[in-house]
Amino acid sequence: MPIVTMERVDSFSAAHRLHSEKLSDAENKETFGKCNNSNGHGHNYVWKVKLRGEVDPTSGMVYDLAKLKKEMSLVLDTVDHRNLDKDVEFFKTTVSTSENVAIYMFEKLKSVMSNPSVLYKVTIEETPKNIFTYKGC
């Protein structure tokens, strides 16, 4: 069977502060610079989801895009217009770097998908110059 990748793109806005409880205030300031501002800061993130799998001979699709859109929406509801550090349980114990945002988005989406085996990778664009991809373990 032919293997095809498909990608869906969405976006969300969220605030956060880069700060690790494992570091002193001075170490946090040195490590994260202005992103360690105690008031936090925000981003307009771009979220790309790539699926990879066989084309179903009956439907002609790797995955139903309408279903993927709904599943992605469930995940977006947990982060959009939120303070990641205060509103998302995962980030109460994990530094909200974009690397960890990518991991969170992958794992959260995987948990709500009807067929998570086709989830290939997610990409988080924090800015057009800072892009992070996670393919899962």
Contacts in CASP RR format, 6 or more apart in sequence:
PFRMAT RR
TARGET T0000
AUTHOR 0000-0000-0000
METHOD contacts of the structure
MODEL  1
MPIVTMERVDSFSAAHRLHSEKLSDAENKETFGKCNNSNGHGHNYVWKVK
LRGEVDPTSGMVYDLAKLKKEMSLVLDTVDHRNLDKDVEFFKTTVSTSEN
VAIYMFEKLKSVMSNPSVLYKVTIEETPKNIFTYKGC
1 54 0 8 1.000
1 55 0 8 1.000
1 57 0 8 1.000
2 54 0 8 1.000
2 55 0 8 1.000
3 52 0 8 1.000
3 53 0 8 1.000
3 54 0 8 1.000
4 52 0 8 1.000
4 53 0 8 1.000
4 54 0 8 1.000
4 55 0 8 1.000
4 62 0 8 1.000
5 50 0 8 1.000
5 51 0 8 1.000
5 52 0 8 1.000
5 53 0 8 1.000
5 62 0 8 1.000
5 120 0 8 1.000
6 50 0 8 1.000
6 51 0 8 1.000
6 52 0 8 1.000
6 62 0 8 1.000
6 63 0 8 1.000
6 65 0 8 1.000
7 48 0 8 1.000
7 49 0 8 1.000
7 50 0 8 1.000
7 51 0 8 1.000
8 48 0 8 1.000
8 49 0 8 1.000
8 65 0 8 1.000
8 68 0 8 1.000
8 69 0 8 1.000
8 72 0 8 1.000
9 46 0 8 1.000
9 47 0 8 1.000
9 48 0 8 1.000
9 49 0 8 1.000
10 46 0 8 1.000
10 47 0 8 1.000
10 49 0 8 1.000
10 72 0 8 1.000
10 76 0 8 1.000
11 44 0 8 1.000
11 45 0 8 1.000
11 46 0 8 1.000
11 47 0 8 1.000
12 44 0 8 1.000
12 45 0 8 1.000
12 47 0 8 1.000
12 76 0 8 1.000
12 79 0 8 1.000
12 80 0 8 1.000
12 81 0 8 1.000
13 42 0 8 1.000
13 43 0 8 1.000
13 44 0 8 1.000
13 45 0 8 1.000
13 80 0 8 1.000
13 81 0 8 1.000
14 42 0 8 1.000
14 43 0 8 1.000
14 45 0 8 1.000
14 79 0 8 1.000
14 80 0 8 1.000
14 81 0 8 1.000
14 82 0 8 1.000
14 83 0 8 1.000
14 84 0 8 1.000
15 40 0 8 1.000
15 41 0 8 1.000
15 42 0 8 1.000
15 82 0 8 1.000
15 83 0 8 1.000
15 84 0 8 1.000
16 40 0 8 1.000
16 41 0 8 1.000
16 42 0 8 1.000
16 43 0 8 1.000
16 83 0 8 1.000
16 84 0 8 1.000
16 85 0 8 1.000
16 91 0 8 1.000
16 96 0 8 1.000
17 35 0 8 1.000
17 36 0 8 1.000
17 37 0 8 1.000
17 38 0 8 1.000
17 39 0 8 1.000
17 40 0 8 1.000
17 41 0 8 1.000
17 85 0 8 1.000
17 96 0 8 1.000
18 28 0 8 1.000
18 31 0 8 1.000
18 32 0 8 1.000
18 33 0 8 1.000
18 35 0 8 1.000
18 36 0 8 1.000
18 95 0 8 1.000
18 96 0 8 1.000
18 97 0 8 1.000
19 28 0 8 1.000
19 32 0 8 1.000
19 36 0 8 1.000
19 85 0 8 1.000
19 95 0 8 1.000
20 27 0 8 1.000
20 28 0 8 1.000
20 31 0 8 1.000
20 95 0 8 1.000
23 31 0 8 1.000
28 36 0 8 1.000
29 36 0 8 1.000
34 41 0 8 1.000
35 41 0 8 1.000
43 126 0 8 1.000
43 127 0 8 1.000
45 98 0 8 1.000
45 101 0 8 1.000
45 124 0 8 1.000
45 125 0 8 1.000
45 126 0 8 1.000
46 123 0 8 1.000
46 124 0 8 1.000
46 125 0 8 1.000
47 72 0 8 1.000
47 76 0 8 1.000
47 105 0 8 1.000
47 122 0 8 1.000
47 123 0 8 1.000
47 124 0 8 1.000
47 125 0 8 1.000
48 122 0 8 1.000
48 123 0 8 1.000
48 124 0 8 1.000
48 125 0 8 1.000
49 68 0 8 1.000
49 72 0 8 1.000
49 109 0 8 1.000
49 119 0 8 1.000
49 122 0 8 1.000
50 120 0 8 1.000
50 121 0 8 1.000
50 122 0 8 1.000
50 123 0 8 1.000
51 62 0 8 1.000
51 63 0 8 1.000
51 68 0 8 1.000
51 118 0 8 1.000
51 119 0 8 1.000
51 120 0 8 1.000
52 62 0 8 1.000
52 118 0 8 1.000
52 120 0 8 1.000
53 62 0 8 1.000
53 118 0 8 1.000
53 120 0 8 1.000
54 62 0 8 1.000
55 61 0 8 1.000
55 62 0 8 1.000
56 62 0 8 1.000
62 118 0 8 1.000
63 115 0 8 1.000
63 118 0 8 1.000
67 114 0 8 1.000
68 113 0 8 1.000
71 109 0 8 1.000
71 112 0 8 1.000
71 113 0 8 1.000
71 114 0 8 1.000
72 109 0 8 1.000
74 112 0 8 1.000
75 105 0 8 1.000
75 108 0 8 1.000
75 109 0 8 1.000
75 112 0 8 1.000
78 88 0 8 1.000
78 108 0 8 1.000
79 88 0 8 1.000
79 101 0 8 1.000
79 104 0 8 1.000
79 105 0 8 1.000
82 88 0 8 1.000
84 91 0 8 1.000
84 96 0 8 1.000
84 101 0 8 1.000
85 91 0 8 1.000
85 92 0 8 1.000
85 96 0 8 1.000
86 92 0 8 1.000
88 96 0 8 1.000
88 104 0 8 1.000
90 100 0 8 1.000
90 104 0 8 1.000
91 100 0 8 1.000
91 104 0 8 1.000
94 100 0 8 1.000
94 104 0 8 1.000
98 124 0 8 1.000
98 126 0 8 1.000
98 130 0 8 1.000
98 132 0 8 1.000
99 132 0 8 1.000
99 134 0 8 1.000
101 124 0 8 1.000
101 126 0 8 1.000
101 132 0 8 1.000
102 122 0 8 1.000
102 123 0 8 1.000
102 124 0 8 1.000
102 132 0 8 1.000
102 133 0 8 1.000
102 134 0 8 1.000
103 134 0 8 1.000
103 136 0 8 1.000
105 122 0 8 1.000
105 124 0 8 1.000
105 134 0 8 1.000
106 119 0 8 1.000
106 121 0 8 1.000
106 122 0 8 1.000
106 134 0 8 1.000
106 135 0 8 1.000
106 136 0 8 1.000
107 136 0 8 1.000
109 116 0 8 1.000
109 119 0 8 1.000
109 122 0 8 1.000
110 116 0 8 1.000
110 119 0 8 1.000
113 119 0 8 1.000
120 135 0 8 1.000
121 133 0 8 1.000
121 134 0 8 1.000
121 135 0 8 1.000
121 136 0 8 1.000
122 133 0 8 1.000
122 134 0 8 1.000
123 131 0 8 1.000
123 132 0 8 1.000
123 133 0 8 1.000
123 134 0 8 1.000
124 131 0 8 1.000
124 132 0 8 1.000
124 133 0 8 1.000
125 131 0 8 1.000
125 132 0 8 1.000
126 132 0 8 1.000
END
